[in-house]
Amino acid sequence: MFDVGLMELALIAFVAIIAFGPDRLPVLAKQAGVMIRKAKAMANSARDELREELGPDYADLQLRDLDPRNIVRRHIIEAMEDPDPGPPTGGAVLLEGQLPPYDVDAT
């Protein structure tokens, strides 16, 4: 998710030890853990409230399903998997060599 490797984590830990000192580092790590737990609880609460308000049709809703990138990706994959629908309905099929009608007012 963040593309942080072992070397980057080691560098971050080294800078944290130098900046904050070994005495304050456990306290800061504990505070960071508490903040992460609170953020996760808030996200779960928002998800549960959204599920409750949308009704039983969306009981399996995940917050990542609301990401616009995932929505577009899912629709593109569905469109690519659909069989060829054939010519569009509602219009006349042109014969070979026949030109489509030209509307002067439309241009």
Residue, then its C-alpha position, 0 to 999 in steps of 0.5 A: m500500500f505504501d511501498v515501504g521496504l525494510m531499509e526505509l523502515a530502518l531509516i525512519a526508526f533511526v531518525a526517530i531515535i535520534a529526534f525523540g530519544p530512546d526515552r520518549l519513543p515508546v510513549l510516542a509509539k503507544q500514542a500512534g497505536v491508540m490513534i490508529r485504533k481510533a481511526k479504524a473504529m471510526a471507519n468501521s462505524a461509518r461503514d456500519e452506519l452506511r450499511e444500515e441506512l442503505g438497507p439489506d441490499y447493501a449488507d456486504l458493502q465494503l468502503r473500498d467498493l466506493d472508490p471511484r477507481n474500483i467502480v470504473r475498473r469493475h464496469i470496464i471488466e464487466a463490459m469487456e466480458d459481455p458478449d458482442p451485443g450486435p448492432p444498436t437497436g433503434g436505427a436503420v441498418l445501412l446496406e453496404g456502400q450506403l451513406p448514413p443520413y446527413d443532418v444539416d441542422a446538426t452541424 
